[in-house]
Amino acid sequence: MNQVVLSGVVTEEPELKYSQGGKAYCNLTIQTDDGGGYYSEVPLVMFGKAAEETANSGIVVGMFIEVTGAIQSQKKEGRDGQEWTNISVKAFRINLPGAAQA
């Protein structure tokens, strides 16, 4: 099972885009803290209706959020021919602690 639950502070606000096929997707980034002074920047991506709702949710830099999703990786090749792996979280749900839940 590939499921991850993260909480952290938003460091990059949601940015809604559409693929060439018209599918909505949204990128944002959070910073997590392991409690021992180690911080990680975690890129998140959402698709479809969830992406549109997230982009219009009022999430801003500095806000604390909770995310449920799955880890995904993509092999890529840079302009210099070097291969690298991009790791992100495909988010299924974002909760705003303290906010009223529908």
C-alpha positions in Angstrom: 0.0 0.0 0.0 1.3 3.4 -1.0 -0.2 5.9 1.4 1.4 8.9 3.2 0.1 11.4 5.7 2.1 14.6 6.1 1.6 17.9 7.9 3.6 21.0 7.3 3.7 24.7 6.4 2.9 25.8 2.9 6.0 27.3 1.2 4.6 27.6 -2.3 1.0 28.6 -2.9 -1.3 26.4 -5.0 -0.9 27.0 -8.7 -3.7 25.7 -10.9 -2.8 24.7 -14.5 -4.4 22.7 -17.3 -2.8 20.0 -19.4 -3.0 20.1 -23.2 -5.9 17.7 -22.9 -7.8 20.1 -20.5 -7.2 18.2 -17.3 -6.8 20.4 -14.2 -3.7 19.9 -12.0 -2.4 21.9 -9.1 1.1 22.1 -7.6 2.1 23.4 -4.2 5.0 22.8 -1.7 5.1 22.2 2.0 7.9 22.1 4.5 7.8 19.2 7.0 9.6 19.0 10.4 10.7 15.7 11.8 10.9 17.2 15.3 14.6 16.8 15.4 15.6 19.9 13.5 15.5 18.2 10.0 13.2 20.0 7.5 12.1 18.7 4.1 10.5 20.5 1.2 7.8 18.3 -0.2 6.3 19.0 -3.6 2.6 18.1 -3.9 0.4 17.6 -6.9 -3.4 17.2 -7.2 -5.6 16.4 -10.2 -9.1 17.1 -11.4 -11.8 18.6 -9.2 -9.5 18.3 -6.1 -6.9 20.5 -7.9 -9.5 23.1 -8.7 -10.9 23.1 -5.1 -7.4 23.3 -3.6 -6.4 26.2 -5.9 -9.5 28.1 -4.8 -9.4 27.2 -1.1 -7.5 30.2 0.2 -4.4 28.3 1.1 -1.4 30.7 1.4 2.2 30.6 2.3 2.7 30.1 6.0 -0.5 28.1 6.5 -0.3 24.8 8.3 -2.0 21.9 6.4 -2.4 18.1 6.6 -2.1 16.0 3.4 -3.1 12.5 2.6 -1.7 11.0 -0.6 0.7 8.6 -2.3 4.4 8.9 -3.1 5.2 9.0 -6.8 8.4 9.1 -8.7 9.2 10.1 -12.3 12.5 9.5 -14.1 13.5 12.6 -16.1 16.4 13.6 -18.3 18.0 17.0 -18.0 19.2 19.1 -21.0 22.7 17.9 -20.2 21.5 14.3 -20.7 21.8 13.4 -17.0 19.0 11.3 -15.7 17.4 12.1 -12.3 14.3 11.1 -10.4 11.6 13.5 -9.3 9.8 12.4 -6.1 6.5 14.1 -5.1 3.3 13.3 -3.3 0.1 12.9 -5.3 -2.3 14.4 -2.8 -5.8 13.1 -2.5 -7.0 15.2 0.4 -5.8 18.4 2.1 -7.2 19.4 5.5 -6.9 22.7 7.2 -6.6 22.0 10.9 -8.9 24.4 12.8 -11.0 25.2 9.8 -14.6 24.1 9.6 -14.9 20.8 7.7 -17.7 20.3 5.2 
